[in-house]
Amino acid sequence: MKTILVPAGGGDSDEAVFKTALAAAVPFSAHLRFCHVHVSPCEAAEHTPHTEFAMGPAIQHALHQLQSQAEARSRAALRHVEDFCRHAGIPLVDTAGTVGTVSASWCEEAGEGLDLLMRKARRSDLVVMGRYSHPNGLPSDSLERLLIGCGQPIIVAPARPPSTLIGTTMVCWTECARAARAVAAAMPFLSKSQRVVLASVVEKKGRSSETVDELVDHLGRNRIRPEVRRIERSRRPIAEHLASAARDCGADLIVMGAYGHSRMREILFGGCTEAFLGRAEVAVLFVH
């Protein structure tokens, strides 16, 4: 876990994202790649509400406004990164720092915003992002599309950033490929966590309990000794069971697979992914 991509949007959420990224970087002396995407007015117009209704001179006025907003975001993003690194004592360098220290770099690029972030995410070990809160020139579902398409784990930063991500880590387990991939991707964090809680919503005894025991054995061979919380399924949504378990154990980081079914089916039927993407109170590491 040596290279962490941190999109810098230039908005109010930057600080929480940056602090979460730093908490992820410290245990591994990782390099933070701060990246700002300068979105063109034409691209931003596709993802800005009501712009499509502009006609005649109003079109030029709308594009001018979008250009001004993009320039303001660019200036703010660089300022936020510089201020954060200065206060945290992190050197801004062109390449990764020396072994044993957290370092950071900055880049600003123009182009197809989501495609650019997708490429950079695929060349990173981890991505740390915030939730969409207001128009920024990118699609409102950029986080979801990156999660599905980049092939790398993504940590979604909470509004209140954690001071550590290796205190208590809660793993959401069910017998499926997405959960297995999430555990594998999170192994660097699990191996350094002071406490690991394995939470499994069990619909009935038998096979489900056996798979949890097998996972405990697997983690034990990696010198990880998890606490097991078997949660009996009720009429409440599974996401509520897991959120309650995270609060009870004081989780700093939640680990879970994402989009077991199609994304649209998850949205329609209230899957765990959408619930935790939208309103989790702590940092969540997702893997699709």
C-alpha positions as CSV (number, residue, x, y, z in Angstrom):
1,M,0.0,0.0,0.0
2,K,2.5,2.6,-1.2
3,T,0.6,4.9,-3.7
4,I,-2.7,6.5,-2.7
5,L,-4.6,8.6,-5.2
6,V,-6.4,11.5,-3.6
7,P,-8.7,13.6,-5.9
8,A,-8.7,17.2,-4.8
9,G,-11.9,18.9,-5.8
10,G,-11.3,22.4,-4.4
11,G,-14.5,22.2,-2.3
12,D,-15.5,22.0,1.4
13,S,-14.9,18.2,1.5
14,D,-11.2,18.4,0.7
15,E,-10.1,18.6,4.3
16,A,-12.0,15.4,5.4
17,V,-10.7,13.5,2.4
18,F,-7.1,14.6,2.9
19,K,-7.2,13.7,6.6
20,T,-8.6,10.3,5.8
21,A,-6.0,9.8,3.1
22,L,-3.3,10.7,5.6
23,A,-4.6,8.2,8.1
24,A,-4.4,5.6,5.4
25,A,-0.9,6.6,4.4
26,V,0.8,6.8,7.8
27,P,0.9,3.0,8.6
28,F,2.6,2.3,5.3
29,S,4.7,5.5,4.8
30,A,2.8,5.8,1.5
31,H,2.9,8.5,-1.2
32,L,-0.2,10.7,-1.6
33,R,-0.9,11.6,-5.2
34,F,-3.1,14.6,-5.0
35,C,-4.8,15.2,-8.4
36,H,-7.2,17.9,-9.6
37,V,-9.1,17.5,-12.8
38,H,-9.8,20.7,-14.6
39,V,-13.1,20.1,-16.3
40,S,-13.8,22.0,-19.5
41,P,-17.0,24.2,-19.6
42,C,-18.5,21.9,-22.3
43,E,-18.0,18.8,-20.2
44,A,-19.2,20.5,-17.0
45,A,-22.3,21.6,-18.8
46,E,-23.3,18.0,-19.3
47,H,-23.3,17.4,-15.6
48,T,-24.6,20.8,-14.2
49,P,-28.3,21.0,-13.5
50,H,-30.4,23.3,-15.8
51,T,-27.5,24.2,-18.1
52,E,-29.1,22.2,-20.8
53,F,-32.0,24.6,-20.9
54,A,-29.8,27.6,-21.8
55,M,-30.4,29.1,-25.3
56,G,-29.0,31.9,-27.4
57,P,-26.8,34.4,-25.5
58,A,-27.6,32.5,-22.3
59,I,-25.4,29.6,-23.5
60,Q,-22.3,31.8,-23.7
61,H,-23.1,33.2,-20.3
62,A,-23.5,29.7,-18.8
63,L,-20.2,28.5,-20.3
64,H,-18.4,31.6,-19.1
65,Q,-19.7,30.9,-15.6
66,L,-18.7,27.3,-15.7
67,Q,-15.2,28.3,-16.9
68,S,-14.9,30.7,-14.0
69,Q,-16.1,28.1,-11.5
70,A,-13.5,25.6,-12.9
71,E,-10.7,28.1,-12.5
72,A,-11.8,28.9,-8.9
73,R,-11.9,25.2,-8.1
74,S,-8.4,24.7,-9.5
75,R,-7.0,27.5,-7.4
76,A,-8.7,26.3,-4.3
77,A,-7.6,22.7,-4.8
78,L,-3.9,23.7,-5.0
79,R,-4.3,26.0,-2.0
80,H,-6.0,23.2,0.0
81,V,-3.2,20.7,-0.8
82,E,-0.4,23.2,0.0
83,D,-2.0,24.2,3.3
84,F,-2.7,20.6,4.3
85,C,0.8,19.4,3.5
86,R,2.4,22.4,5.3
87,H,0.3,21.9,8.4
88,A,0.9,18.1,8.4
89,G,4.6,18.4,7.7
90,I,4.4,16.4,4.5
91,P,6.9,17.3,1.8
92,L,5.4,18.0,-1.7
93,V,7.8,16.3,-4.1
94,D,7.8,15.2,-7.8
95,T,8.3,11.5,-6.9
96,A,7.6,9.3,-3.9
97,G,9.6,10.2,-0.8
98,T,12.2,8.2,1.0
99,V,11.4,4.9,2.8
100,G,9.8,5.5,6.2
101,T,8.1,8.8,5.5
102,V,4.8,10.0,4.0
103,S,5.3,12.1,1.0
104,A,2.9,13.9,-1.5
105,S,2.8,15.2,-5.0
106,W,0.4,17.4,-6.9
107,C,-0.9,17.3,-10.4
108,E,-3.6,19.2,-12.3
109,E,-4.7,17.8,-15.6
110,A,-7.4,18.7,-18.2
111,G,-9.3,16.2,-20.2
112,E,-12.2,13.8,-19.9
113,G,-12.5,14.1,-16.1
114,L,-13.8,10.7,-15.1
115,D,-11.7,8.8,-17.6
116,L,-8.6,10.6,-16.4
117,L,-9.3,9.7,-12.8
118,M,-10.1,6.1,-13.8
119,R,-6.7,5.7,-15.4
120,K,-4.9,7.2,-12.4
121,A,-6.8,5.0,-10.0
122,R,-5.8,1.9,-11.9
123,R,-2.2,2.9,-11.4
124,S,-2.6,3.3,-7.6
125,D,-2.8,0.9,-4.7
126,L,-5.7,2.8,-3.2
127,V,-8.1,5.7,-3.8
128,V,-9.5,8.0,-1.1
129,M,-12.5,10.0,-2.1
130,G,-15.4,12.0,-0.6
131,R,-19.1,11.8,-1.4
132,Y,-20.7,14.0,-4.1
133,S,-22.2,17.0,-2.4
134,H,-22.7,19.7,-5.1
135,P,-22.0,20.2,-8.9
136,N,-18.2,20.1,-9.6
137,G,-18.2,19.5,-13.4
138,L,-18.0,15.7,-13.0
139,P,-20.9,13.2,-13.1
140,S,-22.7,13.0,-9.8
141,D,-22.1,9.3,-9.8
142,S,-18.4,9.5,-10.3
143,L,-17.6,7.7,-7.1
144,E,-19.8,4.8,-8.0
145,R,-18.5,4.6,-11.5
146,L,-14.9,4.6,-10.3
147,L,-15.7,1.9,-7.8
148,I,-17.1,-0.3,-10.5
149,G,-14.5,0.4,-13.2
150,C,-11.1,1.1,-11.6
151,G,-10.4,-2.3,-10.2
152,Q,-8.7,-1.0,-7.0
153,P,-10.0,-0.5,-3.5
154,I,-11.6,2.8,-2.6
155,I,-11.9,4.3,0.8
156,V,-14.9,6.7,1.1
157,A,-14.0,9.5,3.6
158,P,-16.6,10.3,6.3
159,A,-17.6,13.9,7.1
160,R,-15.6,13.5,10.4
161,P,-12.3,12.2,9.4
162,P,-10.6,9.5,11.5
163,S,-7.4,10.0,13.4
164,T,-6.4,6.4,12.5
165,L,-7.6,3.6,10.3
166,I,-5.8,0.9,12.2
167,G,-7.6,1.0,15.5
168,T,-10.7,-1.1,15.1
169,T,-11.4,-2.5,11.7
170,M,-14.7,-4.2,11.0
171,V,-14.9,-6.7,8.1
172,C,-18.4,-7.3,6.7
173,W,-18.4,-11.0,5.6
174,T,-20.7,-13.1,3.6
175,E,-19.8,-16.1,1.5
176,C,-19.3,-14.5,-2.0
177,A,-16.5,-13.4,-4.3
178,R,-16.9,-9.7,-3.6
179,A,-16.4,-10.2,0.2
180,A,-13.4,-12.3,-0.5
181,R,-11.9,-9.7,-2.7
182,A,-12.5,-7.0,-0.1
183,V,-10.7,-9.1,2.6
184,A,-7.7,-9.6,0.3
185,A,-7.5,-5.9,-0.6
186,A,-7.8,-4.9,3.0
187,M,-5.1,-7.3,4.3
188,P,-2.5,-4.5,4.7
189,F,-4.9,-2.7,7.0
190,L,-6.0,-5.8,8.8
191,S,-2.4,-6.9,9.6
192,K,-1.7,-3.5,11.3
193,S,-5.0,-3.0,13.0
194,Q,-5.1,-3.2,16.8
195,R,-8.4,-5.0,16.7
196,V,-10.3,-6.8,13.9
197,V,-14.0,-7.6,14.1
198,L,-15.5,-10.0,11.7
199,A,-19.2,-9.3,11.3
200,S,-21.4,-11.7,9.5
201,V,-25.2,-11.6,9.1
202,V,-26.2,-15.2,9.4
203,E,-29.6,-16.3,8.1
204,K,-29.4,-19.8,9.6
205,K,-26.9,-22.0,11.3
206,G,-24.8,-24.4,9.4
207,R,-23.0,-23.5,6.3
208,S,-22.8,-19.8,7.0
209,S,-21.2,-20.4,10.4
210,E,-18.7,-22.8,8.8
211,T,-17.5,-20.2,6.3
212,V,-16.9,-17.7,9.1
213,D,-14.8,-20.3,11.0
214,E,-12.8,-21.0,7.9
215,L,-12.2,-17.3,7.4
216,V,-11.0,-17.0,11.0
217,D,-8.5,-19.8,10.4
218,H,-7.3,-18.1,7.2
219,L,-6.8,-14.8,9.0
220,G,-5.1,-16.6,11.9
221,R,-2.5,-18.0,9.5
222,N,-1.8,-14.4,8.6
223,R,-1.4,-13.5,12.3
224,I,-4.7,-11.7,12.5
225,R,-6.9,-12.7,15.4
226,P,-10.4,-11.4,14.7
227,E,-13.3,-11.2,17.1
228,V,-16.4,-12.8,15.5
229,R,-19.9,-11.2,15.6
230,R,-22.6,-13.4,14.2
231,I,-25.7,-11.3,13.6
232,E,-29.0,-13.1,13.3
233,R,-31.0,-11.8,10.4
234,S,-34.3,-10.1,11.1
235,R,-36.7,-8.0,9.1
236,R,-34.3,-5.0,9.3
237,P,-32.2,-4.4,6.2
238,I,-28.8,-6.0,6.3
239,A,-27.2,-2.6,6.0
240,E,-28.8,-1.5,9.3
241,H,-27.5,-4.6,11.1
242,L,-24.0,-3.9,9.9
243,A,-24.1,-0.2,10.7
244,S,-25.3,-1.0,14.2
245,A,-22.5,-3.5,14.6
246,A,-20.0,-0.9,13.5
247,R,-21.2,1.6,16.1
248,D,-21.2,-1.0,18.8
249,C,-17.6,-2.0,18.2
250,G,-16.4,1.6,17.6
251,A,-15.1,0.8,14.1
252,D,-12.6,3.3,12.6
253,L,-12.7,1.5,9.2
254,I,-15.3,-0.8,7.7
255,V,-14.3,-3.3,4.9
256,M,-16.9,-4.6,2.5
257,G,-17.4,-5.8,-1.0
258,A,-19.5,-3.7,-3.4
259,Y,-22.3,-4.3,-5.8
260,G,-22.9,-8.0,-5.6
261,H,-25.7,-7.6,-8.1
262,S,-25.9,-5.0,-10.8
263,R,-25.6,-1.5,-9.6
264,M,-29.2,-0.6,-10.7
265,R,-30.6,-3.7,-8.9
266,E,-28.7,-2.6,-5.7
267,I,-30.2,0.9,-5.9
268,L,-33.8,-0.4,-6.5
269,F,-33.7,-3.0,-3.8
270,G,-31.7,-1.1,-1.2
271,G,-28.4,-3.0,-1.2
272,C,-25.6,-2.5,1.3
273,T,-23.4,-0.7,-1.1
274,E,-25.7,2.2,-1.8
275,A,-26.5,2.5,1.9
276,F,-22.9,2.7,3.0
277,L,-21.8,4.8,0.1
278,G,-24.5,7.3,0.9
279,R,-24.4,7.7,4.6
280,A,-21.8,5.7,6.5
281,E,-20.5,7.5,9.6
282,V,-17.0,6.1,9.4
283,A,-14.5,5.4,6.6
284,V,-15.4,2.5,4.4
285,L,-13.1,0.5,2.2
286,F,-15.0,-0.8,-0.8
287,V,-13.9,-3.3,-3.5
288,H,-15.9,-4.2,-6.5
